[in-house]
Amino acid sequence: MAAVIRIYQGQYIPPPFQTEDYARALLLAGSDGKDLDETLKARMERQAAIVDRPDPPYVWLLLDEEVLEDCIGGPEVMQAQLRHLLELMRRPNISIRIIPRSTGAHIGKDGPFRIITVDSRDIAYAGAARGGRLIEMGGEVEEFKMDFDRIGHQAASENASRVMIERRLEATEWRCSGARAQLVAGSTTRRAWRWRR
């Protein structure tokens, strides 16, 4: 079993940090809905096997601030997800740090990845839209470890990251409502434009 898991993600909140509703919204967006319940159940069971086992691993997450600003699943789902992050941050084996938007370009923009330590051996996994790549060669794994450290140097502290999540939580309902309003307005504009044609 993994002893340490290091994760960088700049697109969405990754497993094992997802609420069930947040995971469902992501799965719905990326599939035709077939076998959704089974896929979701399997994902949540895998998450529980990591974070809720008697001897959980240390899990270190680096997350771009933009991820907190997405409105995945709507305001209630997003608010519950942010609250879940705050709850997880209270656990001694979990570290969540946010990379501020003001950081600009950084090496993580090349794509998400994770590094898993099992029996004192490190394995890396580079994510991709249609599947990822498992890396076991020592030299390449070391490069990913260095990349994680470099990104970590640009991330906010744990305390500052908590404050950033709390502030985003307060603003989520407004932002999600604004996103919906823009979508409705855009649809109305498109319908009016088609009518004028």
PyRosetta script that sets phi, psi and omega in degrees:
from pyrosetta import init, pose_from_sequence

init()
pose = pose_from_sequence("MAAVIRIYQGQYIPPPFQTEDYARALLLAGSDGKDLDETLKARMERQAAIVDRPDPPYVWLLLDEEVLEDCIGGPEVMQAQLRHLLELMRRPNISIRIIPRSTGAHIGKDGPFRIITVDSRDIAYAGAARGGRLIEMGGEVEEFKMDFDRIGHQAASENASRVMIERRLEATEWRCSGARAQLVAGSTTRRAWRWRR")
pose.set_psi(1, 152.2)
pose.set_omega(1, -178.2)
pose.set_phi(2, -67.0)
pose.set_psi(2, 139.2)
pose.set_omega(2, 176.0)
pose.set_phi(3, -99.6)
pose.set_psi(3, -32.7)
pose.set_omega(3, 179.3)
pose.set_phi(4, -140.4)
pose.set_psi(4, 136.1)
pose.set_omega(4, 174.8)
pose.set_phi(5, -127.8)
pose.set_psi(5, 121.9)
pose.set_omega(5, 177.3)
pose.set_phi(6, -112.2)
pose.set_psi(6, 126.8)
pose.set_omega(6, -173.7)
pose.set_phi(7, -128.5)
pose.set_psi(7, 132.2)
pose.set_omega(7, 165.4)
pose.set_phi(8, -115.5)
pose.set_psi(8, 133.2)
pose.set_omega(8, 177.9)
pose.set_phi(9, -146.2)
pose.set_psi(9, 131.8)
pose.set_omega(9, -179.3)
pose.set_phi(10, -120.0)
pose.set_psi(10, 7.3)
pose.set_omega(10, -175.3)
pose.set_phi(11, -114.6)
pose.set_psi(11, -36.1)
pose.set_omega(11, -179.5)
pose.set_phi(12, -159.7)
pose.set_psi(12, 166.9)
pose.set_omega(12, 176.5)
pose.set_phi(13, -73.5)
pose.set_psi(13, 121.6)
pose.set_omega(13, -171.3)
pose.set_phi(14, -89.5)
pose.set_psi(14, 161.7)
pose.set_omega(14, 164.5)
pose.set_phi(15, -60.5)
pose.set_psi(15, 145.3)
pose.set_omega(15, 8.4)
pose.set_phi(16, -97.4)
pose.set_psi(16, 37.0)
pose.set_omega(16, -175.7)
pose.set_phi(17, -109.0)
pose.set_psi(17, 5.4)
pose.set_omega(17, -172.5)
pose.set_phi(18, -88.2)
pose.set_psi(18, 141.8)
pose.set_omega(18, 166.7)
pose.set_phi(19, -76.7)
pose.set_psi(19, 164.0)
pose.set_omega(19, -178.7)
pose.set_phi(20, -63.4)
pose.set_psi(20, -41.2)
pose.set_omega(20, -178.7)
pose.set_phi(21, -68.7)
pose.set_psi(21, -37.9)
pose.set_omega(21, 177.7)
pose.set_phi(22, -64.7)
pose.set_psi(22, -44.8)
pose.set_omega(22, 178.6)
pose.set_phi(23, -62.2)
pose.set_psi(23, -40.2)
pose.set_omega(23, 179.5)
pose.set_phi(24, -62.0)
pose.set_psi(24, -43.3)
pose.set_omega(24, 179.9)
pose.set_phi(25, -61.9)
pose.set_psi(25, -41.1)
pose.set_omega(25, 178.4)
pose.set_phi(26, -65.9)
pose.set_psi(26, -42.9)
pose.set_omega(26, -179.7)
pose.set_phi(27, -65.3)
pose.set_psi(27, -39.3)
pose.set_omega(27, 178.2)
pose.set_phi(28, -63.0)
pose.set_psi(28, -38.3)
pose.set_omega(28, -178.4)
pose.set_phi(29, -69.3)
pose.set_psi(29, -26.4)
pose.set_omega(29, -174.2)
pose.set_phi(30, -108.9)
pose.set_psi(30, 13.0)
pose.set_omega(30, -178.0)
pose.set_phi(31, -147.3)
pose.set_psi(31, 176.4)
pose.set_omega(31, 177.0)
pose.set_phi(32, -91.0)
pose.set_psi(32, 7.4)
pose.set_omega(32, 177.2)
pose.set_phi(33, 89.3)
pose.set_psi(33, -7.6)
pose.set_omega(33, 179.0)
pose.set_phi(34, -69.2)
pose.set_psi(34, 137.1)
pose.set_omega(34, 177.8)
pose.set_phi(35, 57.2)
pose.set_psi(35, 27.3)
pose.set_omega(35, -176.7)
pose.set_phi(36, -62.0)
pose.set_psi(36, -46.9)
pose.set_omega(36, -176.5)
pose.set_phi(37, -62.1)
pose.set_psi(37, -41.3)
pose.set_omega(37, 179.8)
pose.set_phi(38, -66.6)
pose.set_psi(38, -42.2)
pose.set_omega(38, 179.0)
pose.set_phi(39, -64.3)
pose.set_psi(39, -42.3)
pose.set_omega(39, 179.3)
pose.set_phi(40, -64.6)
pose.set_psi(40, -44.5)
pose.set_omega(40, 179.5)
pose.set_phi(41, -59.9)
pose.set_psi(41, -43.0)
pose.set_omega(41, 179.4)
pose.set_phi(42, -63.6)
pose.set_psi(42, -40.2)
pose.set_omega(42, 179.5)
pose.set_phi(43, -64.2)
pose.set_psi(43, -44.9)
pose.set_omega(43, -178.0)
pose.set_phi(44, -67.2)
pose.set_psi(44, -33.9)
pose.set_omega(44, 176.8)
pose.set_phi(45, -67.6)
pose.set_psi(45, -39.0)
pose.set_omega(45, 177.3)
pose.set_phi(46, -64.9)
pose.set_psi(46, -40.0)
pose.set_omega(46, 178.3)
pose.set_phi(47, -61.3)
pose.set_psi(47, -47.7)
pose.set_omega(47, -178.7)
pose.set_phi(48, -61.5)
pose.set_psi(48, -35.4)
pose.set_omega(48, 179.6)
pose.set_phi(49, -66.2)
pose.set_psi(49, -20.7)
pose.set_omega(49, 179.0)
pose.set_phi(50, -92.1)
pose.set_psi(50, -55.8)
pose.set_omega(50, -170.0)
pose.set_phi(51, -89.5)
pose.set_psi(51, -19.3)
pose.set_omega(51, -175.7)
pose.set_phi(52, -110.5)
pose.set_psi(52, 6.6)
pose.set_omega(52, 179.1)
pose.set_phi(53, -73.2)
pose.set_psi(53, 160.4)
pose.set_omega(53, -176.4)
pose.set_phi(54, -58.3)
pose.set_psi(54, -34.7)
pose.set_omega(54, 179.0)
pose.set_phi(55, -120.9)
pose.set_psi(55, 72.1)
pose.set_omega(55, -174.0)
pose.set_phi(56, -66.7)
pose.set_psi(56, 152.9)
pose.set_omega(56, 177.3)
pose.set_phi(57, -75.2)
pose.set_psi(57, 163.6)
pose.set_omega(57, 167.3)
pose.set_phi(58, -74.7)
pose.set_psi(58, 129.8)
pose.set_omega(58, 179.9)
pose.set_phi(59, -124.0)
pose.set_psi(59, 119.4)
pose.set_omega(59, -179.1)
pose.set_phi(60, -113.7)
pose.set_psi(60, 120.9)
pose.set_omega(60, -177.6)
pose.set_phi(61, -116.5)
pose.set_psi(61, 129.9)
pose.set_omega(61, 169.8)
pose.set_phi(62, -110.4)
pose.set_psi(62, 125.5)
pose.set_omega(62, -170.8)
pose.set_phi(63, -133.6)
pose.set_psi(63, 130.5)
pose.set_omega(63, 176.6)
pose.set_phi(64, -67.5)
pose.set_psi(64, 142.9)
pose.set_omega(64, -178.8)
pose.set_phi(65, -59.5)
pose.set_psi(65, -32.7)
pose.set_omega(65, -178.7)
pose.set_phi(66, -57.3)
pose.set_psi(66, -29.0)
pose.set_omega(66, -179.6)
pose.set_phi(67, -62.3)
pose.set_psi(67, -34.5)
pose.set_omega(67, -179.6)
pose.set_phi(68, -70.3)
pose.set_psi(68, -20.6)
pose.set_omega(68, -175.1)
pose.set_phi(69, -90.1)
pose.set_psi(69, -10.3)
pose.set_omega(69, 177.9)
pose.set_phi(70, -68.0)
pose.set_psi(70, 155.6)
pose.set_omega(70, 179.7)
pose.set_phi(71, -114.7)
pose.set_psi(71, 62.7)
pose.set_omega(71, -176.4)
pose.set_phi(72, -79.6)
pose.set_psi(72, 119.1)
pose.set_omega(72, 178.5)
pose.set_phi(73, 84.4)
pose.set_psi(73, -3.5)
pose.set_omega(73, -178.5)
pose.set_phi(74, 98.9)
pose.set_psi(74, 171.8)
pose.set_omega(74, -173.0)
pose.set_phi(75, -61.2)
pose.set_psi(75, -42.2)
pose.set_omega(75, -177.2)
pose.set_phi(76, -66.6)
pose.set_psi(76, -42.1)
pose.set_omega(76, 178.8)
pose.set_phi(77, -64.5)
pose.set_psi(77, -43.4)
pose.set_omega(77, -178.1)
pose.set_phi(78, -67.8)
pose.set_psi(78, -40.2)
pose.set_omega(78, 178.4)
pose.set_phi(79, -63.7)
pose.set_psi(79, -43.2)
pose.set_omega(79, 178.4)
pose.set_phi(80, -62.8)
pose.set_psi(80, -36.9)
pose.set_omega(80, 179.3)
pose.set_phi(81, -66.8)
pose.set_psi(81, -42.6)
pose.set_omega(81, 178.5)
pose.set_phi(82, -66.1)
pose.set_psi(82, -38.7)
pose.set_omega(82, 176.1)
pose.set_phi(83, -63.1)
pose.set_psi(83, -36.4)
pose.set_omega(83, 178.3)
pose.set_phi(84, -63.9)
pose.set_psi(84, -40.8)
pose.set_omega(84, 176.0)
pose.set_phi(85, -59.4)
pose.set_psi(85, -44.3)
pose.set_omega(85, -179.9)
pose.set_phi(86, -62.7)
pose.set_psi(86, -38.3)
pose.set_omega(86, 178.1)
pose.set_phi(87, -66.6)
pose.set_psi(87, -42.7)
pose.set_omega(87, 179.4)
pose.set_phi(88, -63.9)
pose.set_psi(88, -31.8)
pose.set_omega(88, -178.5)
pose.set_phi(89, -66.0)
pose.set_psi(89, -16.3)
pose.set_omega(89, 177.7)
pose.set_phi(90, -77.6)
pose.set_psi(90, -16.0)
pose.set_omega(90, -178.5)
pose.set_phi(91, -77.3)
pose.set_psi(91, 137.7)
pose.set_omega(91, -175.7)
pose.set_phi(92, -67.8)
pose.set_psi(92, -19.2)
pose.set_omega(92, -177.6)
pose.set_phi(93, -96.1)
pose.set_psi(93, 3.8)
pose.set_omega(93, -176.5)
pose.set_phi(94, -121.8)
pose.set_psi(94, 131.6)
pose.set_omega(94, 176.1)
pose.set_phi(95, -125.7)
pose.set_psi(95, 125.3)
pose.set_omega(95, 177.1)
pose.set_phi(96, -123.8)
pose.set_psi(96, 121.7)
pose.set_omega(96, 179.9)
pose.set_phi(97, -128.6)
pose.set_psi(97, 139.5)
pose.set_omega(97, -174.9)
pose.set_phi(98, -102.9)
pose.set_psi(98, 135.4)
pose.set_omega(98, 175.9)
pose.set_phi(99, -92.4)
pose.set_psi(99, 112.2)
pose.set_omega(99, -175.5)
pose.set_phi(100, -59.4)
pose.set_psi(100, 147.5)
pose.set_omega(100, 176.4)
pose.set_phi(101, -56.2)
pose.set_psi(101, -34.6)
pose.set_omega(101, -177.6)
pose.set_phi(102, -64.5)
pose.set_psi(102, -13.2)
pose.set_omega(102, 178.0)
pose.set_phi(103, -62.7)
pose.set_psi(103, -32.6)
pose.set_omega(103, -178.9)
pose.set_phi(104, 75.3)
pose.set_psi(104, -145.5)
pose.set_omega(104, -177.9)
pose.set_phi(105, -67.9)
pose.set_psi(105, 139.1)
pose.set_omega(105, 173.7)
pose.set_phi(106, -148.9)
pose.set_psi(106, 170.0)
pose.set_omega(106, -170.6)
pose.set_phi(107, -65.0)
pose.set_psi(107, -22.3)
pose.set_omega(107, 179.1)
pose.set_phi(108, -69.2)
pose.set_psi(108, -16.9)
pose.set_omega(108, -179.7)
pose.set_phi(109, -63.5)
pose.set_psi(109, -12.8)
pose.set_omega(109, 176.4)
pose.set_phi(110, -68.6)
pose.set_psi(110, -20.5)
pose.set_omega(110, 179.0)
pose.set_phi(111, 144.4)
pose.set_psi(111, 160.0)
pose.set_omega(111, -178.5)
pose.set_phi(112, -72.4)
pose.set_psi(112, 154.9)
pose.set_omega(112, 175.9)
pose.set_phi(113, -159.4)
pose.set_psi(113, 163.4)
pose.set_omega(113, 174.0)
pose.set_phi(114, -141.6)
pose.set_psi(114, 153.8)
pose.set_omega(114, 178.8)
pose.set_phi(115, -124.7)
pose.set_psi(115, 125.4)
pose.set_omega(115, -175.3)
pose.set_phi(116, -117.1)
pose.set_psi(116, 128.4)
pose.set_omega(116, 178.1)
pose.set_phi(117, -101.8)
pose.set_psi(117, 118.2)
pose.set_omega(117, 179.4)
pose.set_phi(118, -128.6)
pose.set_psi(118, 120.9)
pose.set_omega(118, 179.0)
pose.set_phi(119, 51.9)
pose.set_psi(119, 47.8)
pose.set_omega(119, 177.3)
pose.set_phi(120, 65.3)
pose.set_psi(120, 14.4)
pose.set_omega(120, 178.6)
pose.set_phi(121, -118.3)
pose.set_psi(121, 134.2)
pose.set_omega(121, -178.1)
pose.set_phi(122, -99.1)
pose.set_psi(122, 136.0)
pose.set_omega(122, 175.3)
pose.set_phi(123, -128.0)
pose.set_psi(123, 137.7)
pose.set_omega(123, 179.4)
pose.set_phi(124, -110.3)
pose.set_psi(124, 154.1)
pose.set_omega(124, 176.3)
pose.set_phi(125, -137.5)
pose.set_psi(125, 121.0)
pose.set_omega(125, 178.6)
pose.set_phi(126, -99.6)
pose.set_psi(126, 122.8)
pose.set_omega(126, -176.0)
pose.set_phi(127, -80.9)
pose.set_psi(127, 156.7)
pose.set_omega(127, 175.8)
pose.set_phi(128, -154.7)
pose.set_psi(128, 160.9)
pose.set_omega(128, -174.2)
pose.set_phi(129, -60.5)
pose.set_psi(129, -39.8)
pose.set_omega(129, -176.8)
pose.set_phi(130, -110.2)
pose.set_psi(130, 31.1)
pose.set_omega(130, -177.7)
pose.set_phi(131, 123.0)
pose.set_psi(131, 160.6)
pose.set_omega(131, -176.9)
pose.set_phi(132, -119.6)
pose.set_psi(132, -165.7)
pose.set_omega(132, -176.6)
pose.set_phi(133, -133.8)
pose.set_psi(133, 126.3)
pose.set_omega(133, 177.2)
pose.set_phi(134, -87.6)
pose.set_psi(134, 130.9)
pose.set_omega(134, -177.6)
pose.set_phi(135, -118.9)
pose.set_psi(135, 121.9)
pose.set_omega(135, 179.8)
pose.set_phi(136, -118.9)
pose.set_psi(136, -12.2)
pose.set_omega(136, 179.4)
pose.set_phi(137, -67.3)
pose.set_psi(137, 128.3)
pose.set_omega(137, -172.7)
pose.set_phi(138, -54.8)
pose.set_psi(138, -44.1)
pose.set_omega(138, -177.0)
pose.set_phi(139, -63.8)
pose.set_psi(139, -43.5)
pose.set_omega(139, -178.9)
pose.set_phi(140, -70.8)
pose.set_psi(140, -36.2)
pose.set_omega(140, 176.7)
pose.set_phi(141, -62.3)
pose.set_psi(141, -40.4)
pose.set_omega(141, 178.5)
pose.set_phi(142, -61.4)
pose.set_psi(142, -35.5)
pose.set_omega(142, 177.8)
pose.set_phi(143, -64.7)
pose.set_psi(143, -40.6)
pose.set_omega(143, 177.0)
pose.set_phi(144, -65.1)
pose.set_psi(144, -39.2)
pose.set_omega(144, 177.7)
pose.set_phi(145, -62.4)
pose.set_psi(145, -40.2)
pose.set_omega(145, 177.5)
pose.set_phi(146, -66.2)
pose.set_psi(146, -40.1)
pose.set_omega(146, 177.5)
pose.set_phi(147, -61.1)
pose.set_psi(147, -42.5)
pose.set_omega(147, 179.6)
pose.set_phi(148, -60.8)
pose.set_psi(148, -43.1)
pose.set_omega(148, 178.8)
pose.set_phi(149, -64.2)
pose.set_psi(149, -40.6)
pose.set_omega(149, 180.0)
pose.set_phi(150, -64.9)
pose.set_psi(150, -41.9)
pose.set_omega(150, 177.0)
pose.set_phi(151, -65.5)
pose.set_psi(151, -40.3)
pose.set_omega(151, 180.0)
pose.set_phi(152, -60.5)
pose.set_psi(152, -32.6)
pose.set_omega(152, 178.7)
pose.set_phi(153, -64.1)
pose.set_psi(153, -23.6)
pose.set_omega(153, -178.5)
pose.set_phi(154, -96.8)
pose.set_psi(154, -5.4)
pose.set_omega(154, -178.6)
pose.set_phi(155, -83.1)
pose.set_psi(155, 154.4)
pose.set_omega(155, 175.5)
pose.set_phi(156, -70.2)
pose.set_psi(156, 161.0)
pose.set_omega(156, 176.5)
pose.set_phi(157, -65.7)
pose.set_psi(157, 168.6)
pose.set_omega(157, 178.9)
pose.set_phi(158, -61.4)
pose.set_psi(158, -42.8)
pose.set_omega(158, 180.0)
pose.set_phi(159, -65.3)
pose.set_psi(159, -44.4)
pose.set_omega(159, 178.7)
pose.set_phi(160, -65.5)
pose.set_psi(160, -35.3)
pose.set_omega(160, 178.5)
pose.set_phi(161, -66.1)
pose.set_psi(161, -39.0)
pose.set_omega(161, 177.0)
pose.set_phi(162, -60.1)
pose.set_psi(162, -43.8)
pose.set_omega(162, 179.5)
pose.set_phi(163, -62.5)
pose.set_psi(163, -40.6)
pose.set_omega(163, 179.3)
pose.set_phi(164, -62.3)
pose.set_psi(164, -41.3)
pose.set_omega(164, 179.3)
pose.set_phi(165, -67.9)
pose.set_psi(165, -41.1)
pose.set_omega(165, 179.2)
pose.set_phi(166, -62.0)
pose.set_psi(166, -42.4)
pose.set_omega(166, 179.1)
pose.set_phi(167, -66.1)
pose.set_psi(167, -39.8)
pose.set_omega(167, 178.4)
pose.set_phi(168, -66.4)
pose.set_psi(168, -36.0)
pose.set_omega(168, 178.2)
pose.set_phi(169, -61.3)
pose.set_psi(169, -40.8)
pose.set_omega(169, 179.2)
pose.set_phi(170, -66.1)
pose.set_psi(170, -30.4)
pose.set_omega(170, -175.4)
pose.set_phi(171, -95.9)
pose.set_psi(171, -7.4)
pose.set_omega(171, -171.6)
pose.set_phi(172, -61.1)
pose.set_psi(172, -45.1)
pose.set_omega(172, -175.7)
pose.set_phi(173, -60.8)
pose.set_psi(173, -41.9)
pose.set_omega(173, 179.5)
pose.set_phi(174, -64.7)
pose.set_psi(174, -45.0)
pose.set_omega(174, -177.4)
pose.set_phi(175, -65.7)
pose.set_psi(175, -42.5)
pose.set_omega(175, 179.9)
pose.set_phi(176, -66.0)
pose.set_psi(176, -40.3)
pose.set_omega(176, 178.5)
pose.set_phi(177, -63.4)
pose.set_psi(177, -39.6)
pose.set_omega(177, 178.0)
pose.set_phi(178, -63.0)
pose.set_psi(178, -40.4)
pose.set_omega(178, 179.3)
pose.set_phi(179, -63.3)
pose.set_psi(179, -41.2)
pose.set_omega(179, 178.8)
pose.set_phi(180, -64.6)
pose.set_psi(180, -41.9)
pose.set_omega(180, -179.0)
pose.set_phi(181, -62.6)
pose.set_psi(181, -40.5)
pose.set_omega(181, 178.7)
pose.set_phi(182, -64.8)
pose.set_psi(182, -38.9)
pose.set_omega(182, 179.4)
pose.set_phi(183, -64.4)
pose.set_psi(183, -45.1)
pose.set_omega(183, 179.0)
pose.set_phi(184, -63.2)
pose.set_psi(184, -44.5)
pose.set_omega(184, 180.0)
pose.set_phi(185, -62.1)
pose.set_psi(185, -40.4)
pose.set_omega(185, 179.6)
pose.set_phi(186, -64.8)
pose.set_psi(186, -40.7)
pose.set_omega(186, 179.2)
pose.set_phi(187, -64.6)
pose.set_psi(187, -40.8)
pose.set_omega(187, 179.4)
pose.set_phi(188, -63.3)
pose.set_psi(188, -41.9)
pose.set_omega(188, 179.4)
pose.set_phi(189, -62.8)
pose.set_psi(189, -42.0)
pose.set_omega(189, -179.1)
pose.set_phi(190, -65.5)
pose.set_psi(190, -40.1)
pose.set_omega(190, 178.7)
pose.set_phi(191, -63.8)
pose.set_psi(191, -42.1)
pose.set_omega(191, 179.9)
pose.set_phi(192, -64.3)
pose.set_psi(192, -38.4)
pose.set_omega(192, -179.8)
pose.set_phi(193, -66.0)
pose.set_psi(193, -41.6)
pose.set_omega(193, 178.4)
pose.set_phi(194, -64.4)
pose.set_psi(194, -36.5)
pose.set_omega(194, -180.0)
pose.set_phi(195, -65.7)
pose.set_psi(195, -39.7)
pose.set_omega(195, 179.4)
pose.set_phi(196, -65.2)
pose.set_psi(196, -31.5)
pose.set_omega(196, 177.8)
pose.set_phi(197, -65.5)
pose.dump_pdb("model.pdb")
